[in-house]
Amino acid sequence: MADSKVNANMINQADNYAFTGTVTGAVAAGSITNAKISGTINASKLTGAMPAIDGSALTGVPGITKNASDPAINTNPTGGVGTLWANTTSGEMFACTDATAGENVWYNVGGGSGDIQPYSFAGTVSGYTSGGQIAGPTNLDHIQKFSFSVDGNSTDIANLSVARRNPEGCLSDTHGYTAGGNTTNIIDKFPFATNSNATDVGDLTRSLHNPSPASSATNGYMAGGSAGSDVIDKISFSSDGNASATGTLTAGNPGGMGHSSPTHGYATYGLKIEKYSFAVDGNAADVGNLSTTTRGGGTGCSSSTYGYVAGGEPVGATGNVIEKFSFASGGDSTDHGDPSTARAHPAGGSSATHGYVSGGQVSGGAYSNIMDKFAFASNTTASSVGTLAVTLGYTCGQHD
């Protein structure tokens, strides 16, 4: 049957016939056997229960991946954006909102513990300086805070457990950490949510000052430091306690700068750029060189794609330089711009769009209260956006 319309009476007589066209009228139940129907069937004419259908050949219908664990940023869904993932252990459901290989974002659509996304070092709220030194010399226990959203001066909000110079800072989502300094191994922790004093929560594996710091989503790192140490210490954010040694640098670092990518920590000092993994404990690898004269005593900032080195010793040679290096490609650094004032031993901070350089020691040995901001997106000179409440150098920075 291959003509325009087939009425119900004709269908009721059909068996083993193929036909095309439009079906009109009512079709008695069970009256078509082994018939092939093509064309248009009016849905209003179909009644009763549908038989079981094998969906293996269906296309364009998104499914739900079932797994006993949560997805990860390197869980690359074949269905791309919109893929659903059900954790059969917790009952939590995730939807993929960004399908970038190795950096996927999974939004928790239920009431679970949070989204799965690449770690970001950037701050969104405030920058901090902690510890330091003023003329005398006198060591300080001050914690100062300033806004990332509105340029302005810092305020003195709290104190460390012990005064010290040349500590280094790392950060979790909720707390800032200040570790080491002059001859101490103390690890201090202070909350971002309230302006409260820091508490002593553990010790580094050795007493040191001026290591190269880095932060992952779960741990802080202190690499190298005074007396040419090459040890990489790891601090747990999930539980207070002492640091553990997890690897070594390729050479002793007598005092350098630190940087954090989503996956690796970096230590820059002398002419070296060294890199170590957050995912697996181990030694660092030499991946490039700084472009300027052998330097130390500067500060490190980090965007999502580059590490930045600002200031350093000697002040006249390297204190007026900001340089950057690529996280993705490795290799040597290139010039990015200049601080508003040359200095050594300032504090660093990083928002999503800018690096911050606060305080430090200027030429002649005096201390500075200048707070600089420089854009990650363009190679320009930093601008002064405020002053510290306490003028100092040999300090460190954190941000939330």
N, C-alpha and C positions, 0 to 999 in steps of 0.2 A: 504494500500500500504506500504510494508515494505522492498522493495528491493533496490538495490544499487542506481540507478539513475531514476529520474522522469523528463521527458522532458516537455516542455511548453504545448504541445498539451494535454498531460495527465492531467496537472494541470488545464487547462482551462475547463476540463470536471468534475473536482473534486467538490464534495459537501458533507459535513459531512463525510469526510474520514480523517483518520490520516495516515501520512506516514513519513518515515525517509529516510535519504540519502542526496544526493546532487542535488540541483535544477539547471538545465541547460536551456538555452534559455530564451526567453522573456515571461512574464506572462501578459496576457491582464488584464487591469484594471477592478476590480470588478468581476473577474472570480472565485475567491475562497471565499466561504462562510462557516463559521463555521468549517473550516478545521484546524487541528493541524499539524504544521510543526515543526519537530525537526531535528537536524543535522546542516549542514553548508549551508548557503545561501550566494552566492557571492554578495558582496555589490554593485558591478558594474551593477548587473542585476536589482537592485531596483531603480525605478524612480518615480517621482511624490511626492506629499505632504504626509507626515506621519500624521496619525490621532492623536488626543490628547491622551497623555499617562498619567496615574496616577503614580506619582513618589513615593507614600507612601511606596512601597515595596522595593525601591532601597536602596542598602547598599554601604558603602564606599565612599559616596559623601558628602564632608563637606558642611555644611550650614552656614548661617550668622545669628547670634543672633541679633535681633533688640530690642533696649531698649532706653528709653528716657534719660538715664543717662550714664556716662562713667562706664566701669568696675572698680573694686577695687582689691586690692591685695588679698582679701578674696573671690573674685568671682572665684569659682573653676569650670572650664569648664569641662563638661562631655566628650568633644571631645579631651581634652588635648592640647598639643602643636599644633599650627596651626589653632586653633579655631579663627574665625573672629567675631568681635563685632562691630555693627554699632550703633552709637548714633543718634537716629532719631531727636533729638532736634538740635544738632550742626552740624550734617553731618559728624562728625569725625569717622574714622575707626581705629580699634585696632586689632592687631594680638597677640595671646598668644605665647610668646617665651620661657617661663619657667612655667610649670604647677606643682608647688610645693604648696600643700594645705596650704592656709592661707598666702602664700608669692608669689603668682603668679606675673609674669611680663607681662605687656601688652604694646607692642610697638606701638606707634602712627604712622601709615603708611601714614597719610595725613599731612596737614600743620597745625595741631592743637597745643594745648598748652603744649604737652609733654607726656612722657611715664608714665604709671602707674606701680610703682614698690615699694618694701619695702623701708622705710626710712633707710639710712645709715649715721651713725654719723661720719664715717671716713673722714679725709681730704686727698687730693691728691696733693696739691700744696705747701702750706706753713704752718708753725706754727708761733704763735704770743705770746708775753707776754705783759701785760698792767698793768700800775700802779706798786706800790711797795714801798719799803723803803730802804734807805741806812743809814750808820752810822751817828749819830747825835742826835736823829734820824731825818731824812728828808724824807718827803713823795714825791713821784715821779709821774709825769704825762706821762712818756715815753710809747710809743708803739714800740716794737721791733719785727722784722720779720726774719725768717730763712727758708731755703728750706728743703722740705721733700725728694726731688729727689737726691740732692747732699749734703753730709755732709759738714758742714762749720759753720762759725760764723754768728751771727745775725747782722742786721743793725738797727739803730734807725731811724724810718720812719715817726713818727707823734706823736701827743700828745692827751691826754684825755682833757675833758673840765675842769677838776679840778684834782689836784694832790691828791693821796690817797694811803693808804696801805690796805692790806687785802680785796680788792674787789674780786668778782668772775666773771667768764666769761662764756657766752654761745654763740651760733652761729646759723645763718641761712645759706642758700646757698650763700648769697651775702654779709653779714655783720657780723662783730664781735660785741658782746655786753659786756660791763663792768658795773657791777651793784654793788651798795653799796660801802663799804669801810670805815674804822674807824667809823666816826659818820655821814655818809651821806646816803641818800636814792636815789641818782642820778643814772639814767640809761643812759649810754653813748652808742653810736652806731658809728662804723667806717666802711668804705667800704673795701672789699677785692680787688676790681678791681684797685683802685688807692691808692697811699700812702698819704692819706689825714687825717687831724685831725678828732677826734670824735666830735659828737654833742650831747648835752643833749636832749633826746627825751621823758623823762618821769621820774616817781618816783616809787620806791618800796612802799609797803604799810607801811613800817617802816624803820627807819635808822638802819643799821646793818653792821657788817663785817663778813667775812668768812662763808657764808652759803654754802650749798651743791648744786652745779649747775647741770642742765641737759638740753638737747635740743632735741625737736622733730622736725619734718619737718615744723611745723607751729608756735611753741611757745618755749620760754625759760622758765626755772623754777629755782627758788631760794628757797631752803628748809632749814628752821631753821636759825641758825646764832648766833651772839653774844647775850649775856644775856640769853642764854638758850631758845631762841624762838623756837616754834614748828610749825610755820606757813609756808605753801607752797605758794609762790607767782608765778603767771604766767604772762609772758611778751609776747604780740602779736608781731609776725614778720611782719604781713601784714599791720599794721597801727601803727604809733607812738602813744604813750600815756602811762598812768600810768599802773602799774601792778595791778592785782586783786588777792585776796586771794582765793584759790580754795580747800584747805584742810589743814590737819595738820599731822605732824609726830606723832608717838606713844609716844614720849617724847621730851623734849627740847634738841636741838642740839647746843651746845655752839661753834661749829666750826668744820666742818667735810669735807668730800670729796664727790664729785658727779660723777655719771656715767649715760650713756645713752644706752639703748638697742633700737631695732627698735620700741618697743611698750611701754616701761616703763622707768621712771626715778628712780634712786637709790640714797639714801643718806647713807653714811657710817660714823660712828662716835662712839667714845667709843668702845664698843664691838659689836655694832648693825649694821646690814645690813637691810635697809628699802626700800620698793618698792611701787611705786604708778603709776597709769595708765595715759598714755597720752590721751587715747580716751575719758575717762570719768573723769570729775573732782571729786575728793574725797580724803579721807584720805589714808595715807600710812599704810602698814602692815609690821610687823617684820618678815623677812624670813630667817634670819640666823645670824651668829656671825663672827666677824673677829677672826683670829687665834692668833694674837699677843696681847701684853699688851695693855690695854686701850689706845686709840690713837686719836689724832686729829692733825690738822695743816699739814697734808700731801697733796697730790694731787691725783686726779682721772684720769684714762685713760680708754678707752673702745674699745674693738674689737667688732665684730658682735655677739660674743657668750659669752664673759666674761667681767666683770668689774675688774679693777686693782687699787690697792691702793699703792702709792709709797711715802716713806719718812713719816715724822711726828714727833710729840713731844711725850715724850722727845727724843731728838736727839740720845742719847746713847742707848735707848731701842728700838725705832721703826724707827728711821731715816734711818737705813740701811736695811730696809725690803721692798720688793715688794711682795704683795700677790694678789691672784685672787679668784673670785667666779663666778659660772655659772649663766647665765641669765635663762637658760632653766629649770634647776632642782632646783634652790634655794639651801639653805643649807649654811654651813660654808665655809669660805675661806681656801685656802691652800697656802703654800709658793711657790713663783714663781722665786725669785732671789733676787738680791741686787742692789741698785744704786752703781755707782762707788765711790761716797762719801756720807756718811750719812748726811742728812739735813732735815730741816723742812721748811714749807711755800714756796715750789717751785711752779712753774707754770707747768701745764700738757698739753699735746697735744696727738692726736691720728691720725696716718695714718691708712691705711688698714692693715698694717703688723707690725707696731711698735708703742710703746708708747714713749713719750718724757717727760723728767723731766729737767726743766731749772731753774737755780738760786737757791735761798733759803738761809737759815741761817744754818751755820755749828756749831759744838760744840765750845763753848767759845764765841758765839755771833757774830762772824764775818759773812760777807755775801759772797756768792759764785757767780761766773760767769760761772760755768760748765753747759754744755748742754749734758745730757745723752740720749741715745737711747737704748731700750731693745726690743727684738723680742717677739711678741705674741705667736709664734708657739713653742718656746722652753724655758724651765726653765733655764735661764742663767743670769749671772751678766750683768748689763748694761754697755755700753762702752761710754766713753766721745767722742763726735763727733764735738765739737766746743765750743766757748765761747760767752757769751752775750756781746753786745757792752757796756752795762751798768750793772755793778755788783750790785745785789740787792736781797732782799728777800721779803716776804709778798706780793707776786705778783700773777697773775692769767694768764690763757692761753686760746687761741682760735686757730682755724685752718680752712683752706679752701681747 
